Amino acid sequence: MTALVIAEHDHASIKPATLNTVTAALACGGDVHILVAGANAAEAAKAAAQIAGVSKVIAADSASLAENLAENVAAQVLAIAGNYSHILFPSTANGKNVAPRVAAKLDVAQISDITKVDSPDTFERPIYAGNAIATVQSTDATKVITVRTTGFDAAAATGGSATVETAEGVADSGKSAFVGREVTKSDRPELTAAKIIVSGGRALGSAEKFTEVMTPLADKLNAGLGASRAAVDAGYAPNDWQVGQTGKIVAPQLYIAAGISGAIQHLAGMKDSKVIVAINKDEEAPIFSVADYGLVADLFTAVPELVTTL
């Protein structure tokens, strides 16, 4: 029984989500291999070989894989899928784009967003916005799985000594073409990788107040900036800051929620955070039910005082 992890990478280095996925793969039992599908991605393959617990890295290098087009990456996975009992993807935009294609081609049911491995054929995953946990057993010969990375600790990025094997890269499928990419650049940590996140809600009242109140706190803590869906919908913060069921799922060491009531959809995206601090003037706000520390106060007073104290 061998598991294959599809690496998330930028052709030069391995992204953190891959490390959490390796931990899930190790829990499935047996050997763990990593597929690094890219173009001129030798450095990423070398980094993957250092991950603790990995016994082999398969490096597939082709111009068709340069932009991670889902059709081409899926074809690369399918070219070697017959050797594996489990194929695991991080539950990222890329992973969720490729995994269903692989599952469909293999004619198996995809097992989505797992947070725990009970046994090689039994997994746990959240349903109903995280209010219930479903235990799913699969009898498929090949398990195609997406891994909610917040549910697993990251494997050590160093200490491994896997062999690196090259595989022939697939030809371009011709079904899609890369046109362009607009990348948001920020000096702040990426939300899904940040160790500290500061989030604001609709109570901030405007985009100007959001920036005025929340940015100094994020600067002090070198934190990622997040927002509730209500704040994003109101135009106070950009879409890529949204935390929640329909936004990003995060689990930082520290999550500070200011002016966020704590709707189920928001809690689903951040309740696995190690320490949660809530600031809200409504003492009945649902956010306090998951908070480790709660402050019933006006955020426009409390947050600047916190910044001053820090």
Secondary structure by P-SEA (a helix, b strand, c coil): cbbbbbcccccccccaaaaaaaaaaaaaccbbbbbbccccaaaaaaaaaacccccbbbbbbccccccccaaaaaaaaaaccccccbbbbcccaaaaacaaaaaaaaccccccccccccccccbbbbcccccbbbbbbbccccccccccccccccccccccbbbbbbcccccccccccccbbbbbbbcccccccccbbbbbccccccaaaaaaccaaaaaaacbbbbbcaaaaaacccccccccccccccccccbbbbccccccaaaaaccccccbbbbbccccccccccccccccccccccaaaaaaaac
